[in-house]
Amino acid sequence: MTNRKVIGTWVDPPSGWRYGFPRIKECNTPTSEWLIENGYPEKEVSFACENCRSWIAYEGDADD
């Protein structure tokens, strides 16, 4: 168990490396909208939402 503060969720859609993923999602925006806002191709969002990897992001994690 960790005492680090949770700041969001890492999101890694399929082929996300092409568009700068994984990235930390810190908001309550629906994932489909957030992916598009962050440069993921709109035509691939439905597939990405069903096949996306995600894990907890803690304070101090690098998102670059």
Rosetta blueprint (number, residue, H / E / L):
1 M L
2 T L
3 N L
4 R L
5 K L
6 V E
7 I E
8 G E
9 T E
10 W E
11 V E
12 D E
13 P L
14 P L
15 S L
16 G H
17 W H
18 R H
19 Y H
20 G L
21 F L
22 P L
23 R E
24 I E
25 K E
26 E L
27 C L
28 N L
29 T L
30 P L
31 T H
32 S H
33 E H
34 W H
35 L H
36 I H
37 E H
38 N L
39 G L
40 Y L
41 P L
42 E H
43 K H
44 E H
45 V H
46 S H
47 F H
48 A H
49 C H
50 E H
51 N H
52 C L
53 R E
54 S E
55 W E
56 I E
57 A E
58 Y E
59 E L
60 G L
61 D L
62 A L
63 D L
64 D L
